[in-house]
Amino acid sequence: MARRLRPVELDFVETAPLRLVFAAEVAAPPKAVYAALADDVAGWSRWFTGVSRSVSTDGGRGREVRLTGGTRFTETVLAAEPDERYAYRIDATNAPGLRALLEDWRLTPTDGGTRVRWTFAADGPAPFRLVMTLARPGLGRAFRESVRALDRRLAGE
């Protein structure tokens, strides 16, 4: 059953006990990347590794996400700044160990497209933080593969 997490705000991205930050560049402009993140929530399952289903809720102010292993998240969108930032916190999940989680996507224009930076800001007991720190290389690989898949998807549109 889903557990409620501690509600955090945008400042948590800087103060979280665990912060994993990843970045990659895509050829698509920020407008297209932002649209894929914020407007086409259902499309996440076609490019983000591990997402099997994603639905926008509450008129775009929330999301429900299911991962391929059965983990579920109910989320609240905290920042939707067109072409620049998309951030959400997890309100409830069936994942063990989490106390708080916020994901922050920042988009910066580059000469060749967009720099995408994803920050995974979390809190949990020491064993959770250790496991997530050890999982960092895998999360980074999943992020890079996902961003490449998104870039291919956007190039085909």
GULUM-321145 format. One record per residue (C-alpha): y, z, x; residue number from 0; residue in one letter. Coordinates in Angstrom, 3 decimals. Layout:
yy Y zz Z xx X mifi NUM seza A
...
This chain:
yy 0.000 zz 0.000 xx 0.000 mifi 0 seza M
yy 3.559 zz -0.660 xx 1.163 mifi 1 seza A
yy 5.531 zz 2.142 xx 2.780 mifi 2 seza R
yy 9.303 zz 2.457 xx 2.635 mifi 3 seza R
yy 11.043 zz 2.270 xx 5.990 mifi 4 seza L
yy 14.248 zz 3.971 xx 7.005 mifi 5 seza R
yy 17.154 zz 1.803 xx 5.861 mifi 6 seza P
yy 19.208 zz 0.671 xx 8.843 mifi 7 seza V
yy 22.392 zz -1.364 xx 9.091 mifi 8 seza E
yy 23.522 zz -4.099 xx 11.465 mifi 9 seza L
yy 24.503 zz -1.684 xx 14.242 mifi 10 seza D
yy 20.792 zz -0.849 xx 14.624 mifi 11 seza F
yy 20.387 zz -4.121 xx 16.534 mifi 12 seza V
yy 22.259 zz -2.440 xx 19.414 mifi 13 seza E
yy 20.957 zz 1.136 xx 19.060 mifi 14 seza T
yy 17.267 zz 0.718 xx 18.212 mifi 15 seza A
yy 14.802 zz 2.588 xx 20.456 mifi 16 seza P
yy 12.956 zz -0.728 xx 20.918 mifi 17 seza L
yy 14.823 zz -3.996 xx 21.334 mifi 18 seza R
yy 13.030 zz -7.227 xx 22.167 mifi 19 seza L
yy 15.363 zz -10.194 xx 22.673 mifi 20 seza V
yy 14.250 zz -13.811 xx 22.989 mifi 21 seza F
yy 16.256 zz -17.031 xx 23.293 mifi 22 seza A
yy 15.572 zz -20.753 xx 23.241 mifi 23 seza A
yy 17.505 zz -23.966 xx 22.748 mifi 24 seza E
yy 16.988 zz -26.630 xx 20.132 mifi 25 seza V
yy 18.505 zz -30.108 xx 19.778 mifi 26 seza A
yy 19.542 zz -29.498 xx 16.169 mifi 27 seza A
yy 23.106 zz -28.356 xx 15.432 mifi 28 seza P
yy 23.767 zz -24.767 xx 14.266 mifi 29 seza P
yy 24.318 zz -25.920 xx 10.665 mifi 30 seza K
yy 20.776 zz -27.345 xx 10.430 mifi 31 seza A
yy 19.192 zz -24.329 xx 12.137 mifi 32 seza V
yy 21.058 zz -21.908 xx 9.876 mifi 33 seza Y
yy 19.973 zz -23.850 xx 6.792 mifi 34 seza A
yy 16.326 zz -23.580 xx 7.904 mifi 35 seza A
yy 16.679 zz -19.829 xx 8.455 mifi 36 seza L
yy 18.742 zz -18.812 xx 5.428 mifi 37 seza A
yy 18.527 zz -21.560 xx 2.822 mifi 38 seza D
yy 14.936 zz -22.774 xx 3.211 mifi 39 seza D
yy 13.203 zz -19.391 xx 3.279 mifi 40 seza V
yy 10.046 zz -20.917 xx 1.767 mifi 41 seza A
yy 9.922 zz -23.357 xx 4.692 mifi 42 seza G
yy 9.369 zz -20.600 xx 7.291 mifi 43 seza W
yy 5.596 zz -20.902 xx 6.839 mifi 44 seza S
yy 5.806 zz -24.497 xx 8.068 mifi 45 seza R
yy 7.364 zz -23.612 xx 11.425 mifi 46 seza W
yy 7.268 zz -19.869 xx 12.207 mifi 47 seza F
yy 3.978 zz -18.846 xx 13.843 mifi 48 seza T
yy 2.145 zz -16.252 xx 11.780 mifi 49 seza G
yy 4.151 zz -16.587 xx 8.551 mifi 50 seza V
yy 1.870 zz -17.658 xx 5.726 mifi 51 seza S
yy 4.341 zz -17.202 xx 2.866 mifi 52 seza R
yy 8.030 zz -16.451 xx 2.573 mifi 53 seza S
yy 10.100 zz -16.283 xx -0.608 mifi 54 seza V
yy 13.752 zz -15.655 xx -1.222 mifi 55 seza S
yy 14.425 zz -12.863 xx -3.736 mifi 56 seza T
yy 17.400 zz -11.352 xx -5.504 mifi 57 seza D
yy 19.481 zz -14.522 xx -5.367 mifi 58 seza G
yy 19.064 zz -14.864 xx -1.592 mifi 59 seza G
yy 19.881 zz -11.227 xx -0.843 mifi 60 seza R
yy 16.240 zz -10.414 xx -0.125 mifi 61 seza G
yy 12.962 zz -11.897 xx 1.047 mifi 62 seza R
yy 9.271 zz -11.251 xx 0.671 mifi 63 seza E
yy 7.180 zz -12.302 xx 3.659 mifi 64 seza V
yy 3.434 zz -12.356 xx 4.245 mifi 65 seza R
yy 1.895 zz -12.894 xx 7.671 mifi 66 seza L
yy -1.437 zz -14.635 xx 8.238 mifi 67 seza T
yy -3.192 zz -11.328 xx 9.010 mifi 68 seza G
yy -2.166 zz -9.828 xx 5.656 mifi 69 seza G
yy 0.891 zz -7.866 xx 6.770 mifi 70 seza T
yy 3.597 zz -7.887 xx 4.097 mifi 71 seza R
yy 7.320 zz -7.224 xx 4.277 mifi 72 seza F
yy 10.003 zz -6.696 xx 1.652 mifi 73 seza T
yy 13.370 zz -7.361 xx 3.231 mifi 74 seza E
yy 17.108 zz -7.126 xx 2.581 mifi 75 seza T
yy 19.429 zz -9.722 xx 4.097 mifi 76 seza V
yy 22.253 zz -7.887 xx 5.885 mifi 77 seza L
yy 24.133 zz -10.816 xx 7.427 mifi 78 seza A
yy 24.315 zz -14.422 xx 6.286 mifi 79 seza A
yy 27.113 zz -15.983 xx 8.328 mifi 80 seza E
yy 26.764 zz -19.773 xx 8.045 mifi 81 seza P
yy 25.959 zz -21.523 xx 11.316 mifi 82 seza D
yy 26.205 zz -18.238 xx 13.290 mifi 83 seza E
yy 24.011 zz -15.346 xx 12.175 mifi 84 seza R
yy 21.159 zz -14.438 xx 9.874 mifi 85 seza Y
yy 19.888 zz -10.839 xx 9.925 mifi 86 seza A
yy 17.602 zz -8.795 xx 7.697 mifi 87 seza Y
yy 16.001 zz -5.382 xx 7.679 mifi 88 seza R
yy 12.508 zz -4.568 xx 6.518 mifi 89 seza I
yy 12.595 zz -2.153 xx 3.591 mifi 90 seza D
yy 8.864 zz -1.829 xx 2.951 mifi 91 seza A
yy 5.694 zz -2.909 xx 4.731 mifi 92 seza T
yy 1.984 zz -2.266 xx 4.956 mifi 93 seza N
yy 2.182 zz -2.431 xx 8.791 mifi 94 seza A
yy 1.351 zz 0.896 xx 10.432 mifi 95 seza P
yy 3.666 zz 2.751 xx 12.780 mifi 96 seza G
yy 7.002 zz 1.264 xx 11.827 mifi 97 seza L
yy 9.864 zz 3.581 xx 10.902 mifi 98 seza R
yy 12.633 zz 0.944 xx 10.909 mifi 99 seza A
yy 12.900 zz -2.760 xx 11.716 mifi 100 seza L
yy 15.760 zz -5.228 xx 11.793 mifi 101 seza L
yy 15.605 zz -8.850 xx 12.913 mifi 102 seza E
yy 18.789 zz -10.598 xx 13.974 mifi 103 seza D
yy 19.076 zz -14.364 xx 14.541 mifi 104 seza W
yy 22.203 zz -15.557 xx 16.392 mifi 105 seza R
yy 23.134 zz -19.215 xx 16.729 mifi 106 seza L
yy 25.468 zz -20.513 xx 19.418 mifi 107 seza T
yy 26.473 zz -24.179 xx 19.747 mifi 108 seza P
yy 25.571 zz -25.836 xx 23.049 mifi 109 seza T
yy 26.316 zz -29.297 xx 24.422 mifi 110 seza D
yy 22.831 zz -30.397 xx 23.392 mifi 111 seza G
yy 22.364 zz -28.477 xx 20.131 mifi 112 seza G
yy 21.951 zz -24.765 xx 19.480 mifi 113 seza T
yy 20.975 zz -21.675 xx 21.425 mifi 114 seza R
yy 18.828 zz -19.509 xx 19.147 mifi 115 seza V
yy 18.617 zz -15.802 xx 19.991 mifi 116 seza R
yy 16.234 zz -13.536 xx 18.079 mifi 117 seza W
yy 16.463 zz -9.771 xx 18.425 mifi 118 seza T
yy 13.583 zz -7.636 xx 17.151 mifi 119 seza F
yy 15.030 zz -4.115 xx 16.795 mifi 120 seza A
yy 12.543 zz -1.417 xx 15.798 mifi 121 seza A
yy 11.795 zz 2.267 xx 15.683 mifi 122 seza D
yy 8.436 zz 3.966 xx 15.547 mifi 123 seza G
yy 6.477 zz 6.659 xx 17.355 mifi 124 seza P
yy 5.861 zz 6.344 xx 21.102 mifi 125 seza A
yy 2.433 zz 4.633 xx 20.708 mifi 126 seza P
yy 4.005 zz 1.972 xx 18.450 mifi 127 seza F
yy 6.809 zz 1.328 xx 20.955 mifi 128 seza R
yy 4.284 zz 1.061 xx 23.784 mifi 129 seza L
yy 2.127 zz -1.417 xx 21.880 mifi 130 seza V
yy 5.176 zz -3.525 xx 20.981 mifi 131 seza M
yy 6.376 zz -3.491 xx 24.591 mifi 132 seza T
yy 2.931 zz -4.672 xx 25.712 mifi 133 seza L
yy 3.016 zz -7.330 xx 22.961 mifi 134 seza A
yy 6.369 zz -8.666 xx 24.220 mifi 135 seza R
yy 4.870 zz -11.676 xx 26.085 mifi 136 seza P
yy 2.925 zz -12.703 xx 22.974 mifi 137 seza G
yy 5.953 zz -12.288 xx 20.721 mifi 138 seza L
yy 8.008 zz -14.340 xx 23.162 mifi 139 seza G
yy 5.406 zz -17.092 xx 23.185 mifi 140 seza R
yy 5.238 zz -17.081 xx 19.366 mifi 141 seza A
yy 9.049 zz -17.266 xx 19.205 mifi 142 seza F
yy 9.243 zz -20.196 xx 21.644 mifi 143 seza R
yy 6.430 zz -22.073 xx 19.847 mifi 144 seza E
yy 8.118 zz -21.422 xx 16.502 mifi 145 seza S
yy 11.514 zz -22.624 xx 17.703 mifi 146 seza V
yy 9.920 zz -25.788 xx 19.138 mifi 147 seza R
yy 8.185 zz -26.369 xx 15.797 mifi 148 seza A
yy 11.491 zz -25.832 xx 13.989 mifi 149 seza L
yy 13.210 zz -28.284 xx 16.318 mifi 150 seza D
yy 10.520 zz -30.926 xx 15.628 mifi 151 seza R
yy 10.809 zz -30.263 xx 11.890 mifi 152 seza R
yy 14.589 zz -30.622 xx 11.929 mifi 153 seza L
yy 14.401 zz -33.797 xx 14.044 mifi 154 seza A
yy 12.107 zz -35.348 xx 11.420 mifi 155 seza G
yy 14.481 zz -34.676 xx 8.513 mifi 156 seza E
